[in-house]
Amino acid sequence: MLNEVIKKLRTAHGLTQVELAYALGVSKQCVSNWENDYIQPSIEMLVKIAKYFKVTTDYLLDLDNRTIIDVSGLSDSEIAHIRQIINDILQR
């Protein structure tokens, strides 16, 4: 559910509802309403939330549960190192 994903992302980033609301330009009550499933964010706000958390809208809508790590700005060798770490963890 969208409400659960928003709350999970917010808490994982160590944000309060007030902090997320400020970052998105909405009220704390708006964030609370999303998380309590009283209202849904608009399509425009859904995109804004996805960009803020660096996830896809499909992830927000629970259509794709893959986690994406932004490696922009890293060298090819740094990216290869991160891939190796991930592979090592997955093989445990």
C-alpha positions in Angstrom: 0.0 0.0 0.0 1.2 3.5 -0.8 0.6 4.7 2.7 2.9 2.0 4.1 5.6 2.6 1.5 5.7 6.4 2.2 5.9 5.8 6.0 8.6 3.1 5.5 10.7 5.5 3.4 10.2 8.4 5.7 11.3 6.5 8.8 14.1 4.7 7.0 15.5 8.2 6.2 15.1 9.3 9.8 12.6 12.0 8.9 9.7 13.2 10.9 6.4 14.0 9.2 7.2 17.7 9.7 10.6 17.3 8.0 9.1 15.4 5.0 6.3 17.9 4.7 8.7 20.8 4.6 10.9 19.1 2.0 7.9 18.4 -0.2 6.2 21.8 0.3 3.1 20.4 2.0 1.6 20.4 5.5 2.4 17.9 8.2 -1.3 17.0 8.2 -1.0 16.2 4.5 1.8 13.7 5.2 -0.2 12.3 8.1 -3.2 11.8 5.9 -1.1 9.9 3.3 0.4 7.7 5.9 -3.0 6.9 7.5 -4.5 6.2 4.1 -7.1 9.0 4.4 -6.1 10.6 1.1 -3.7 9.8 -1.7 -1.1 12.2 -3.1 -1.8 13.7 -6.5 0.1 12.3 -9.5 2.4 15.3 -9.4 3.1 14.8 -5.7 3.7 11.1 -6.3 6.4 12.0 -8.8 7.9 14.6 -6.3 7.9 12.0 -3.5 9.6 9.4 -5.8 12.3 12.0 -6.8 12.9 13.0 -3.2 13.5 9.5 -2.0 15.2 8.5 -5.3 12.8 5.6 -6.0 10.5 4.9 -8.9 6.8 5.6 -8.8 6.3 1.9 -9.4 8.2 1.3 -6.1 5.9 3.8 -4.3 2.8 2.1 -5.7 4.2 -1.3 -4.7 4.4 -2.5 -8.3 8.1 -3.1 -8.1 9.9 -3.9 -4.9 13.5 -3.6 -6.3 15.7 -1.1 -4.5 17.8 1.1 -6.7 21.1 2.7 -5.6 22.1 5.8 -7.3 25.8 5.5 -8.2 26.0 8.7 -10.3 29.3 10.3 -10.0 31.2 7.2 -9.0 34.0 5.7 -11.1 33.7 2.4 -12.9 36.0 0.8 -10.4 34.0 2.1 -7.5 30.8 0.8 -9.0 32.4 -2.6 -9.6 33.4 -2.6 -5.9 29.9 -1.9 -4.8 28.6 -4.7 -7.1 31.1 -7.1 -5.5 30.0 -6.1 -2.0 26.3 -6.7 -3.0 27.2 -10.1 -4.6 29.1 -11.1 -1.5 26.1 -10.2 0.8 23.7 -12.1 -1.5 25.8 -15.3 -1.4 25.7 -15.5 2.5 
